[in-house]
Amino acid sequence: MKVAKFGGTSLASASQIKKVCSIITSDPERRIVVVSAPGKRSKDDVKVTDMLISCAKAGLEKGSAESELQAIVTRYAEIANELGLSDDIVKIIADDINTRINSDKANSERYMDNLKAAGEDNSAKLVAAYLCSIGKEARYVNPKDAGLYLSDEYGNAQVLPQSYDNLMSLSDYAGITIFPGFFGYSTAGEVVTLPRGGSDITGSILAAAVKADLYENFTDVDNVYSANPNLISSPKPIYEATYREMRELAYAGFSVFHEEALVPVFKRGIPVRIKNTNNPSAPGTTIVKERHNITEPVVGIAGDVGFCFIYLSKYLMNREIGFGRKLLQILEEEHIPFEHMPSGIDNITIILKQSHLDEHSEKRIVERIKTELEVDDISVQKNLALVMIVGEGMRNTVGITARASGALSRENINLDMISQGPSEVSMIFGIKDYERDRAIKALYNEFF
């Protein structure tokens, strides 16, 4: 059995939905299908999810959102009409979104999540209705009915362990199950959404729950590529990668596959295949546990901006028992996650997402570290990028660091930080954010 997930561009229009349904019905093993909300039909178009966010903001600020509601309903109605569906499905969708708009606004985050989830939920109803209209046995399944329970964290929910046992029963359903991505329910029965791009995560959760043979993730590119095609002309395609390689690349900026989506399938050892809805015969990129045909040390290069460093030093830090624990405890108490923490004998650099550190929390954390840890020096450096080279073959190749740092040096790119984990699957370079694209190009030219 295969679990297949289709992204927003695959569901943006009636013609795209027809392609999706042709792919689904071409293989009887594709019995569970996860769908995103309709995406952009053209470069200047607006995603349905963004339309719903605008709708929620209008509902919160003005108390009503008539024009926003009408625009969303019209979008679904156009798709339904071109698919030859009756007005009944359009009424169901309109009533659903209207009910959400008029729901309790006391908690703005809860209200926003409830509206955002309407995109995937109604997309699933539409796809199921079309499959039935062409004579296929298909059903829409709501995540609450299936038992997909998530943590009570609006916009950033995590799957709860009991969900896997609940969702196992999906494998017993006859015909094709159409399941909306991106959201689930808290144990209190409230709609909660996964991080943006969370339909990938939903598909992975379902694949793990039903112990699928393969998790297919359909998008709008033939492969994952070794670097961003918007930066590098005709980059080398990646036909096979390990979970670790793809996790690192997704974290560092590859947008094809959500970084958190690999966790459920990794734990069950289920392979993932990324394919193109518009070219389903292309082999795609397969993500596996182990990669045996390693011919090059580096499989991909990626980079992302929006980081900051907290640098601190203290003489004889390495002799002070509990220093690291106390430092991390301050971050924990301030609800700040950290990304990396390279260190020396008398200094530590904490790397954070800059979005987690506003002016007030920065001042408070710096003061706490000064007072509670009695450091000799502390400073905060902002507007940084992390650029990463990734590859299972790096661990057995001499001179990777020299080649990478040499390529950056030739472009006069100064390194603020360099870090390599014990797995030796990736190497990270901290640089100024405005130099990210040049750094990626320099590293790509060096290794590819």
N, C-alpha and C positions, 0 to 999 in steps of 0.2 A: 504494500500500500504506500502511496505517495501523498504527502501533504503539499499543496501548491499555494503560494501566496502571490498575489498580483498587486503591483504598486499603482499609484495614482495616475500616471500617464497611460497605463494599460486600461484604465477605466474612465478616461476623460470624456469619451463620446460614445455614441451608439456603435459606430464602426469599430472602435477599439473593443467594446464589450463583445461584439460578435466574434472578433479574433480570439478573445479570451475564452469564450464558450466553445469555439472550435478546438482550441488547444485542450481544454478540459475533457471534452467528449471524445477526443482522438485517442485517449489512453484510459481504459477502464480502471487502472490502478490509481488514477487521480480522483479519489473519493472524498477528500476533505479539502476545501478551498477557502483561503482567507483573503478578504478583499480590503483594499484601502478606499478612502473617499476619492471621488473624481478629481483628477489633477488638472494641470494646464493643458488646454487644447493647442495653444500656440505660445510663443515666447512672452507675449504681452498679456496673456490671459491670467485669471486669478484662480487659485485652487479653491475647492469648496471648503476645505478646512479654514482657510483664511477668510472666506466669506462668513463662515459661522463664528469666527472670532470677532469680526466686525459686528455681527448680529448680537453677540453676547454683550459686547461693550455698549452698544446702543440700548439694549435692554436694561443694563445696569445704570447707565447715565441718564437716559430719557424715560425709562419705564416702559417703552414700547419700541418695536423695530419693524414696522410694517414694510417699509421699502426694502430693507435687508432681507426680510422673510420672503417677499415676493421674488427677489432676484434669485434666491436659492431654489425656491419651488420651480421657477421658470427653467432653471438649469436642469433640474431633474425631469421636468415635464418634456423638455426638448429631447432628452435622451430616450424617455419612455415612448414618446410618439414615433421617433425614428426606429425604435425597436418593434413597433406595431403593437404595443401593449395598450390595454384599456385605461380609461381615466381613473379606474378604481385604485391602481397602484399610486398614482399621483396624489389622490385624495388621502391615502394612507400616509404618504410621506409628508404632505402639507400639515395634516392633523398632528403628526408626531412632532414636527419642528415647532409648530405653534404651541403645543403643550409645554415643550421645553422652554420656550421664550416666556411663557406665563407662569413658570414654576417659581418656587420660593427663591428670593434674591438675598436672603439674610446673610448667606455665606457666598461671597463673590467667587471664590475659587471653585466651590462646588457647582455654582451656577455655570461658570465658564466650562468646566469639564463636561457637564451635562449637555451643553450646546455643541462643543467640539466633537463629542462622540456621535452626534447625529449624522455626520458625513459618512463614516464607515457603516453605521447601522443601516441607513437607508440605501446605501450602495449595495449591501448584501441582499436586501429585500428585492431590489431591482434586478440583480443578476439571477437570483432564484426564480423570479417571476418570468424572466426571459427564457431560461432553460425549460421551465414547465410549458411555456407557450410553443416551444419547438418539439414538444413531446418527450422530454427527458424527465426522469424521476429526480427531482431536486427539492430541497427544503432549506429555508432560512432558519438558522438556530441562533437564538439570543444568548449571549455569554452568561447571563444570570441563570437561565434555564439549564445551561450546560454545566454550571458550577465553576466558572472562571472567577476566582476570588483574588483580589489584589490588596496590597497594603493601603491604609487610609492616608495616602499622600497624593493630593491633587496635582496632576501634571507630571508626576514622577513616581508612579506606583510601581511596586515590585510584586511578582507573583507569590502567592502563599502556597506552602507545600501541599495542602489538601486539594488544591486545584487539579493536580496531576491524576489523583485517584478519581476525582469527579469526571474529568474529561475523557478518561479511558473508554467510557461507554460510547463515545462518538464513533468508535471503530465498528460498533454493532449496527449502526444506522444503515438502512438500505438506501441505494441511490447515491446522489451527490449532496454533500452537506456544504452549504455556503455560510461562512462564519465571518462576522465583522471583526476587523483588526482594531488595534489601538486602545481598546478600553475593556474594562471588566467591572466588577462590583466589589465594594467593600463588604465586610461581614455584616455591616449595618444596612446593606441594601442600596447604598449610594453609588452612582456612576463615578468611577475614577479612571483617569487615562494614564497610559504609559508615557515615557518620554517621547518627544516628537520623532516620528519615524517608527513608532512602536508597533506598527502592523507586522514588521519583520519579527519582532519579539513574540507577538501572538502566534504567528506561524510556527516559530521554533518551539513554543510551549506545547502547542497541539501535536507537533511531530513527536516530541518527547513523550507526551502523555499516551499516545496511541502506539508508540514504538514503531513508527513508520520506517520503511526501508530507505526512504529518501525524502529530504525536504527541498522542494524546488522553489526558488525565489525569482519570479519573473519581473523584469524591469525593462528599461528602454535602451540597454547597451548589450552588445554581443558577449562581452567579457568584462571582468575586472582587468584594469590595465596597470602596468608597472608604475605609472605616474599619471597625474591629472591630464586628460586629453586637452583641456583648455589651456594648459601651459606648454605641453610637449606635443609636437606634431607627430601623429601616428605612433604613440608609445607602444612598447612591446606588450602583447596580451599575456595575461596569466591564465594558463589552462588548469593548473592545479596548485593549491596552497594548503598549508596546514591550518588548523584552528588557531594556533598561536600566531602564525604569520598574519592571518586575516584580522584577528582581534587587534593586533598592534597597528595594522594599516588603517582599520576603521577608526581606532582611537585617534590616530594622527591626522585624520581629515578625509579619508576615503568615504564618500557619501553613498556608495552603491548599496552598502549593507550596514545596518545599525550595529554598533559595537557590542551592545548587550545581548543581541539576538543569538550569539553563538553559545551562550552558557548552557541553556537547556539541552541542545542537541549534542554539545560537547560531552556532557555528563552521560548521555546515553550512547555516544559513539555513532550518531546518525550522520551520514554524509549530507552535505548541502551542495546544491547545484544552482548557480546563478545563470539565468537564461534571458533571452530577449523575446518579449511578446511579439515584436514586429519581425523577428527572424528566428522562429522556434527551432529550425533545423541546425542552427549554429551550435557547436559543442558546449559553449559556455565555460564557466569557471567552476571547478569542483573543489570543495573544501573537505579535507579528510584529516584523520588523526595523525597519520604519518605519511611523509612524502619520500619515496625511495629513489626517484629519478631526479637527483639534484646535480645539475651541471654548472650552475652559476651561484656564486655566494649570496647575491642580493636578488630578492624577488620583486621588491617594490620600494618606492620612495614617496613619502608623504609629509605634509607639514600643516600645522594649524597655528592660528594666532590667538591672542586673548589670555596670555599667561602673565603671571608676575612672580618674582622671587623675593622671599624674605631671607636675607643673609644675616647670620649671627655668628659671633665668635666669642670664645671664652678660654682663657689659658688653662691648660690641664683638664679640658672638657672630657677627654678620654678616660680620666681617672675618677670622674664623678659618677658614682653608681646612681642610676635612675634618671639621668638628665634627659635622655630621649623620651622616656615615659612621661615625664612632667611636661615636656614640650608638646607631645602629642595630646596630652590631657587638656592642655589649654585650648588647642584647636577643637577637640571634641566638645568641650564645654561651650565653645563659641559656635558650634554647629558648622564648622568649616572642614570640608574634606580636602586632603592634599593629594597631589598627583605623583610627585617624586620627592626624594629626600637624599641627594648625594651629600657625603660628608667627608671631612678630614679629621685629623686628630684633635684640632682645636676649633673647628668650624662646621657648621651645617647650613645647607641651603634648602629651604622648603619651597617647593614649586606648587603654586595654586592656580586655579582658574581665576582670572581677574574679576569675573562676574560675582564670585563669592566674597569679594573683599571690598565693601563700600568704604567711604571715608570714615564713618564712625567705627565700624568694626576693625578697620586697619589701625586706627589710633588706639583703640582699646586693647587689641592683641599685642601691639608693639609695647605698650606700657606694661602689660601683664608679664611679657617675656623679660623686660628690663628688671621689673621688681621681683618677680618670683624666681627667676633663674639667675639673676645677677650677672648678666652677660657683659662682656667688655665692650662689644660693639654690635649694633643692629641697624640694618638699612633695608628699605623696600625698593625694588626695581620693577618698573611696570612696562607695559607695551612690548612684551616679548613673544617670540614664536618658538615652538618646538618643531624641529625638522628631524625626521627619523628615516634611517635605512633599515630594512627588514629582510631577513632571509635565514632559513635553517642552515644554509651552507656557510654562514659566516664563522661559525665556531671552529671549523676545520680549515680555515683559510688565513694564512699569515698576511699581515700588512693592510687589513681592512681600514683600521683607524688612520694609518698614514695616508692611504689613498683618499679617504673621505676628507680629512682635515687639509690635505694638500689641495684638493679641488676647491675647497672653500677659501683657502688662503690665496689661491691664484685669482679669485674674484674679489679679494680684499674684504672678505666677510669675517668679522671678528667673532670669536666664540666666547659667549658668556658662561657656558656650561657644557660639559660633555659627560654622558653617563651611559654605561652599558650594564644591563642586568646580568645576574648569574646564569640565566638561560642562554645568553649570547645569541638570541634570535634577533635582537634589535640594538641599535645604537642611536642615542638621542643627542641632538645638538641644540643648545639654547642660544638664540640670536635675536637681534632687534626685529620687530615684527615686519618692518618695511623691507627687510632683506629676505623674507621667506621665499618668494617666487624665484629670485636669483639663485638662492641656495639649492632649491629643488632642481633647477635646470643644470647647475654645476655638478651636482651629485649624479643626476641622470646621465649626463655626458660622460662622466667618469666610469660608471658601472655598466652602462648600456651602449 
